[in-house]
Structure formats: structure tokens, C-alpha cells
Amino acid sequence: MHVNTRYVAGVSIPDSAMARAATELMRDSQSQLLLDASSRAFLFAALIGESRAMRFDSDLLYISALFLRVGVTPLYRRSQQRFEVDSADAAAQFLKGYGRSRDDIAQVWDAIALHTTPGIPEHKPGLTALLAAGVETDLLGTHCQALGPQALGLILDAFPRVAGFKSKFLDTLARGQAHRPQSTYGTINADVLGFCDPRFRGANYCKRLMASKWPY
């Protein structure tokens, strides 16, 4: 049985041994800006899940949110993978250490890896859809109607959006991917690099197709 010691907006923040270990690990790996964003995403996702009468594993949702963006930290400055894949791999490795099932690990991996791919997560099973909804709410204000002003205020009090959050967040994502621009192809990450660096020229699918080895 999990012992929960903290509640925000009626949502208990997981306090199992695994959740505590993940929290400490991510505190050592990420900035406060990223940690607070992950906490908000978890809370938003949990409330959205409750509003839809969805069943979900709170620990897995929490781990998914915590590991969301570890891939843009200095730990991965030499990686050439998409940052979401690095984040998903890190979460999977962590969960293996706690003996979670293959299905649990696969759910978390998908939820993290797909959270920046618009139009797909909402059609996936619970955890993936919920995490994406939480992220969308934190970054874009989507689904706020499912929360209510009181819950929204409590979450922002506990995990504030600091002044200049939008620019600081985009800058963090851009710095975490500037060394692997090719990895942003086909995702919103190309938009991030293009916004933060006007010199960025991402790959173009049509040009790649026309330049392929096929003669016609």
C-alpha cells in the first residue's frame, strides 16, 4: 500500500519508494523549471483522468511526467536520438530496476516518446493520452475547463509558472537539441529550433522524397 503525504488540488502525489527515488533522481538531473512543469503536467493529467472517470496507475503517470524531458539535460549532450526517446529509455531503465512489468514499462515508454507528436496520443490507451493531455494543459492551456479555477490556482501555487516561463522553456528545449538538429525532423521540436535559431533549416520530407534513389 502506498503512503501519500502530499495532496495538491485533491490529488495525492505518489510517495511510494519508487516515486521518492524517481523524484530524487530527477532533482539531481533537471532544473527546477523542468521539474515544476513535470509536476504540473502530472496533476493536470490526473485531474483530467478523474474528470473522464478513467482508471490509471498514479505511480506510472507520475514517473512518466518526471522523466518527460530528462533527454534535454546535459546528461544527453552527445546523444543523437530524439530527446523523447532518451527520456523514454531512461524511464524504462528506471522502472526495470523496480521490477515493473513489460506492459507497464511499454506504457510509460510510449507515453513519453509520443508526447510531442500531435494527433496521435489522444488515440492511444490511457496513460499515453492522459500524459499528453496534461502536457498540453500545462503548455497551451488546453483542457483547463475540466479542472476548474480553484484546482488550477492550487496547482499553480504549488508549482508556479515563473516569470518568462514560455521563453525559458523553449530555450531549454532548444539548447538540449541544438547538437542534434536532425533528430527534430517531423516533430514540433523542429519548430522549437526554428523559433530559437533563425538560422536553423530543418529537413524537408518532399525534398527527401524527390532526392531519393528511385528514378521516378
C-alpha positions in Angstrom: 0.0 0.0 0.0 1.4 3.4 -0.9 1.6 6.1 1.7 0.8 9.5 0.3 2.0 12.5 2.3 1.1 15.4 0.0 -2.1 16.5 -1.8 -2.5 19.2 -4.3 -5.9 20.2 -5.7 -7.3 16.9 -4.2 -4.7 14.8 -6.0 -2.2 12.7 -3.9 1.3 12.9 -5.2 2.8 9.4 -5.1 5.1 8.7 -2.2 6.0 5.1 -2.8 9.7 4.1 -2.5 9.8 4.1 -6.3 8.2 7.5 -6.6 10.5 9.0 -4.0 13.6 7.6 -5.7 12.4 9.0 -9.1 11.8 12.4 -7.5 15.3 12.5 -6.0 16.9 11.2 -9.3 15.2 13.9 -11.3 16.0 16.6 -8.8 19.7 15.8 -9.4 19.2 15.8 -13.2 16.9 18.6 -14.1 16.3 22.3 -13.5 13.5 23.5 -11.2 11.8 24.9 -14.2 11.5 21.4 -15.8 10.6 19.7 -12.5 7.8 22.1 -11.8 6.5 21.7 -15.3 6.5 17.9 -14.9 4.7 18.2 -11.6 2.0 20.4 -13.1 1.6 18.0 -16.1 1.1 15.1 -13.7 -1.5 17.0 -11.6 -3.3 18.2 -14.7 -3.3 14.7 -16.2 -4.6 13.1 -13.0 -7.5 15.6 -12.7 -8.4 15.2 -16.4 -8.3 11.4 -15.9 -10.7 11.7 -12.9 -13.0 14.0 -14.9 -13.2 11.3 -17.5 -13.7 8.5 -15.0 -10.5 6.8 -16.3 -8.6 4.2 -14.4 -4.8 4.8 -14.3 -1.8 3.9 -12.3 -0.8 7.0 -10.4 2.8 5.9 -9.9 3.3 5.2 -13.6 1.7 8.6 -14.6 4.0 10.3 -12.1 7.1 8.6 -13.3 6.2 9.4 -16.9 5.8 13.1 -16.1 9.0 13.3 -14.1 11.1 11.7 -16.9 9.4 13.7 -19.7 12.3 16.0 -20.6 15.4 14.5 -18.9 16.5 14.0 -22.5 17.2 17.7 -23.0 19.5 17.9 -19.9 23.3 17.9 -20.1 23.3 14.2 -19.5 22.4 13.7 -23.1 24.6 16.4 -24.8 26.2 13.7 -27.0 23.0 11.8 -27.9 21.8 11.9 -31.5 18.4 10.4 -30.7 15.2 12.3 -30.3 15.2 13.7 -26.8 11.8 12.0 -26.1 13.4 8.6 -26.9 16.3 9.4 -24.5 13.7 10.3 -21.8 11.6 7.2 -22.5 14.7 4.9 -22.4 15.7 6.5 -19.1 12.3 5.9 -17.6 12.2 2.3 -18.9 15.6 1.6 -17.3 14.5 3.1 -14.0 11.3 1.0 -14.0 13.2 -2.2 -14.8 15.2 -1.6 -11.6 11.9 -1.7 -9.6 10.7 -4.9 -11.3 7.8 -3.3 -13.1 6.2 -5.5 -15.8 6.9 -5.2 -19.5 3.5 -3.9 -20.1 3.9 -1.1 -17.5 7.3 -0.2 -19.0 5.9 -0.2 -22.5 3.0 2.1 -21.5 5.4 4.6 -19.9 7.8 4.4 -22.9 5.0 5.2 -25.3 3.6 8.0 -23.2 6.9 9.8 -23.0 8.1 9.1 -26.6 4.8 10.3 -28.1 4.0 13.4 -26.0 5.4 15.8 -28.7 3.7 14.1 -31.6 0.3 15.9 -32.2 -2.7 14.0 -33.3 -1.5 10.5 -32.1 -1.5 10.3 -28.2 -5.2 11.1 -27.8 -6.0 7.9 -29.7 -3.7 5.7 -27.6 -4.5 3.9 -24.4 -5.0 5.7 -21.1 -1.5 6.6 -19.9 -0.3 8.0 -23.2 -3.5 10.0 -23.8 -3.5 11.3 -20.2 0.1 12.4 -20.1 -0.3 14.2 -23.4 -3.4 16.0 -22.1 -1.5 17.1 -19.0 1.4 18.4 -21.1 -1.0 20.3 -23.4 -2.8 21.8 -20.5 0.5 22.9 -18.8 1.9 24.4 -22.0 -1.1 25.5 -24.1 -3.9 25.9 -21.5 -5.9 23.0 -23.2 -8.4 21.2 -21.0 -8.5 23.9 -18.3 -12.3 23.7 -18.4 -12.0 20.2 -16.9 -10.1 21.5 -13.9 -11.9 24.5 -12.6 -10.4 27.8 -11.3 -9.8 26.6 -7.8 -7.8 23.5 -8.7 -5.9 25.5 -11.3 -5.0 28.1 -8.7 -3.8 25.4 -6.2 -1.6 23.7 -8.7 0.0 27.0 -9.8 0.6 27.9 -6.2 2.3 24.6 -5.5 4.3 24.6 -8.8 4.4 28.1 -10.2 5.0 29.2 -13.7 7.9 31.6 -13.2 8.1 34.9 -15.0 9.2 34.4 -18.6 8.4 30.7 -18.4 7.5 30.4 -22.1 10.8 31.8 -23.3 12.8 30.0 -20.7 11.1 26.7 -21.5 11.7 27.0 -25.3 15.3 28.0 -24.7 15.8 24.9 -22.5 14.4 22.6 -25.2 16.4 24.3 -27.9 19.7 24.0 -26.0 19.0 20.4 -25.4 18.7 19.7 -29.1 21.0 22.1 -30.8 23.7 19.4 -31.2 21.3 17.0 -32.9 19.1 19.1 -35.2 18.4 16.1 -37.5 16.5 14.4 -34.6 13.8 17.1 -34.7 12.7 16.1 -38.2 8.9 15.6 -38.4 8.2 16.8 -34.8 7.3 20.0 -33.0 11.0 20.1 -32.0 11.8 21.4 -35.4 9.5 24.4 -34.7 11.4 24.9 -31.4 14.8 25.1 -33.1 13.4 27.3 -35.9 11.9 29.7 -33.3 15.0 29.9 -31.2 17.6 29.9 -34.0 16.5 31.7 -37.3 19.5 30.0 -39.0 18.0 26.6 -38.5 16.9 24.8 -41.6 15.2 21.5 -40.9 14.9 18.6 -43.2 12.1 18.6 -45.7 10.1 15.5 -46.4 9.2 16.5 -50.0 12.8 17.3 -50.9 14.0 14.0 -49.4 11.5 12.1 -51.4 12.4 13.8 -54.6 16.1 13.2 -54.0 15.6 9.5 -53.2 17.4 6.9 -55.2 14.3 5.9 -57.1 14.3 7.3 -60.7 10.7 8.2 -60.6 
